[in-house]
Each structure stands twice: as structure tokens, then as C-alpha cells.
């Protein structure tokens, strides 16, 4: 037994792992940003996560029903000055916006943002745990969509373009023109982008690309938000709320699923060689 025990110590020393036994075992490990497999960083539970997904879909369905049951606008509603007067000053500029090119751009940016997290599967560290990450991504999008759907269904707020005289009445009186709050496009875009950035950071915590990844994660949904505003689909407060909700969901879901072990403590090593010091407490 002791020979085996000390044999393992020698092996660790030869491999560059330095062990010291006191109240804890300290194992400095140099983990470079190379394409290697690592243990799964996330854990999902069928019962709890399945319940969350089911609940999110319930919110989506209820929200859709509420939106479908909203009374359509009529001509007399369009130029109701009292309603216009109640629009907050910081939102009022939106009623003069209606650029169809931005409407198309917002759709393109939305689908692009939803595909961005999939780029992370190029990394072998991530692709090795694709089933877990895809399931977690599906759950994340479901939560974001559920929160948007139930909120937009419960709150009656006209889209800015319904106040714009230059927009044809056929558009202003169309379906789903009273679900402005909050922006679904912005919510889902932020959810996807912040999820992808969080996954990248967890698997590559010391990558030089981290600042660029987070910049992209912040900028892409911001462009979606701006496009929805310019298209006359949403007020500034709508897109800001959607951004905050989406970013929060996209960041927190991976964080809440991340495997934690109080016996295992990771800390960075700085110096000639950068890496991670792994301390395991027995």
C-alpha cells in the first residue's frame, strides 16, 4: 500500500505536479489553452431542468393565447392624442421611426445571434460535452422566450409605428400591434450571445480572445435592439428591458448549472508560466 502510495507521488513529481500534505493537497496544474478534453463543467438534472423547460413552454403558450385575445386597434385609436401624451419623453422619438430595411436586419441579426453559441463547438473542450451544452442552451432559450411571451401577453402597449401617420393603416391596424413591451428579438439575441460568451469563458478562462468574445456578446444584441427601434417596432424602454432580461438569463443559466465542489479550489498562476493552481481538500 505504502509503496503504491509513494509511487504515485513520484509519478506526480515526474509529471510536474507538486504535492504537499497538510490539511489539504495542493496540486498546481498548468492548463494551457490547447485543444484538449476536460471534464464536463456543467450538470443537468432531468427532473428540475425538465420542469423548468416545461414551465417555460407553458409561459410561451399562455403568452401566445393572451396576445391572440387582445383587441385589435381601430382607426379611432390611431391618433388618440391622450395616449401619445402619456408616452415618456425618452420613448417618444420611436413614433417617428419606420425603416423597413432595419426590420429585415433585425430578423437577420436575431437568427445570426442564435447560431453564434454553436461556434463554440469548434473547440474540442466544448464539443466533447455537446449534449449537455445543447440541452442547457435549449433550456436557456426557452426561459428567455417564456419570460418575453408572458410579459408581452400580459401588458398592452402599442408599437411605436401605430402612432406614425406615414405608416399605412393596414400595417398600423394589423395583428400583434399591442405587444410592444418588451422586445422579443432583443431578449432572445441577448440570451443567446451572453450564453455563448459564458460558455466560452468557462472553458477558456485565460484566453486572449475573452475581451473580444464579450464585446461581441454585448454589441450584437445592441444592434438588434437598435434595429427594432429604427423599424418602429419598439420603444427604447422595450429594447432596454429585453436586453437586460436576455443578458441575465443567458449569463445565469450556465452559472447555475456549473459544477461546484467546495473541496476543489482553482486559482490562477501568474509568472513565467500561466495556468491554474488546483487545490483539493481531503
N, C-alpha and C positions, 0 to 999 in steps of 0.2 A: 504493500500500500504506500509506504513512505517513498520507496524507490520510484513508483509511478508518479507520486505527488511531486517530488523534486525533479523528475524527468520532464514533467510539464513545465516547471519553472524554467528549466534550461532551454526548452523549446521556445518559450515565450521570449526569453532573453535573446536567443539567436534571431528571432523574428523581429526584434526591436520593441517588444512590449516589456515595460519595466514594472514589476510588481513589488508592492510594499504592503506587508500585512501588519495592520494595527487594528483599529476599529473598522477599517474599510480596506478595500482593494482598489488601488488606483491604477488604471490601465490607459496610459496615453496612447492614442491611436491616430496615426496620420491618415486622414481621409481626404484624398485629393478629388478634384472634380473630373474624374475619369469615368468612362463607361463601364461601370461595374454594377453587379446586382447587390442590393442591400435589402434587409428585412422590410416587410410592409410597415409603413409608418401609420397606417390607419386601420381602425377596426369598426366593422359594422355589425349590428345585431338585428337579426331578422324580425323579431317582434317589435322592437322600438322603432327601427327605421322603416319597417313596413307600415307601422301605424302612422308615422309622420307623413309618408308618401300618400297613404290612403286619405289622411286628413287634408292634405294639400289638394288632392284631386276633388275632395268634397267641397272645399272652398272655391275651386275653379268652377265647378258645376253650379253651385249656388250663386256665385257671382254672375255667371252667364245668364242664369234664369232671371236674376234681378235686372240685369241690363236689358234683357229682352222684354221685360214687362214695363220698362219706362215709357211714359207717354211721349210720343213724337212731338217735336216742335211744330207750331203752326205759324202762319205768316204774321199774325199779330204779335208773336213773341219776338220776332227778329229784331225789331227796332225799339224794343222796350227800354226807354231811357233810364228808368229807375234801376233796372238790372245792370245797365252799363255803369251807372253812377256808383254802384256797390263793388265794382271791380277795383281791387287795391291798385294804388298808383304804380307799384313796381311790376304789376302784371299787365297794365293797360296797353303797352306797346305791342303786345301779341295780337290784338284785334286788327292790326293793320298788316299782318303777315299772311301770305298765302302763295308760296312759291312751290309749284308742283315738282320742280327738279329736286328740291330738298325732301319732298315726300318720298320720292324714289330712292334718294340717297339714304334716308333713314332706314328703309327696308333692307337695302344692300348692306349697310353697316351693321344692322341687327344680326343678319344671318352670318356675316363675317365674324362678328364678335362671339357668336355661339360656337363657331368652329375653332376659334383660337386655342381654347384649352386642349384640343386634340393634338396640337403641335407638340405638346409635352411628351407624347408617346414616342417621339423620335429618340428620346433619352431612354436607354435600357433600364436605368433605375426606375423609371416610371412605368414603362411598358411591361415590366415584369409583374406589375400589380394592376394591370389594366381592368380586370373585372371589378375589383374594389373601387377603383377611382371612377370608373364609368357609372357604377351604381350610385356612388356618392354625388357625382355630377348630376345624374338624373334626379336625385332627391333635392339637390340644391336648386335646380331649375324649377322643380315642382313647387317648392316653398315660395320662391320668388313669384311665380305665376299665380299661386294661390292667394298670396297677400295682395297682389295687384288686382286680381279678379274680384275678390270680395269687397275691396275698398272702392273700386270704380263702380261696382254694382250698388253699393250702399249709399254712395254720395252722388247727388245730382249736381253736376257742374257742366255748363255748356262749353263746348270747344270754342276757342277764340275766333275761328273762321266764321262761326254762326253770327258774329257781330259785324262782319265785314261786308259792306254793301257791294264791293266789287266781285264778290263770290256769287255765282249763280244760286238762285233759291233752291234749285233741285239738289244742290250739294248741301246747302245750309239746313235744309229740311230733311236730309237723309237719315238713315238709321245710325244708331250709336253716336249721336252728336251730343249726348249729355253724360258722357263718361270721361271727362277730361282729367279728373283727379283720381290717381296720379298716372304718370306716363308709363305704360306697359313696356314700350320699346326701350326706354331708358333703364327701367328696372331690370329687364332680362339681360340687356347688354352689360350693365354694371355687375350683375350677378355672375355672368359667365367670365368676364375679364378678371374680376377680383378672385374668383375661384381659381382660374388658371395661374394667376400670379402667386397665389398662396401655395398651390401645389409645387410650382417651380421652386419657390423659396424653401419649402420644407425639404425637398430632395436635393437642392443645390444651395445650401445656406451661404456658402462662401464664393459663389460665382460672381465674376466681374460683370455679368450681364444683369444682375439683380436690379440695379437702378433703372436700366432701360426697360426691363420687363414691367416694373411697377409704373413707370411713366406711361408706357403703352396701355396698361390696365386702367389708368386714370383718364387718359386722353380719349381713347376710343369711345367709351360711353358718353363722354362730354360732347364729342362730335355728334353722337346720336341725339343727345338732348338738344343741342343747338339746331339740328336739322328738323326735329319735331316742332321746335319753336318757330323756325322760319317757314315751315309748311302751314302754320296756323292751326296745328293740331293740339297744341298745349300751351299753357301759360308758363312763365318761368318757374313759378312755385310748384307746378305739376312736375316738371322735369327735375327740379332740385330734390323734391320728395322721392321721386322714383330712383334717382341716383343714390341717395342715402340708403334707402331700403335695399336696393340691389347690392350695393357695395358691402353693406352689413351682412346680408345673407351669404354672399359669395365668400366673404372672409371667415365668418364664424363657423359655417358648417364643416369645413376641413379642420378647423381648430378644435371643434368639439369632438371630432372623430379621431383625432390624433392619439396614438398610443402613448400613454404616460406610465412611467414606472418610477416611483419615488426612490427606489434603490439605485436607479441608473441616472447619473448626472453627467450631462455633456457641457463642456465649456471650451472656448476657442484657445488654441495655442498660437501665440504670436512670436515672431523671431525669424531666424533664417529659414525655418520651415513652418509653414502654416498648416493647421489641421485642427483636430478635435481631441481634447483630453476626456477620456471616458472613465468615470469613477463608479464602481459598483460596490454598494454597501451590503455586506452579508448580515 
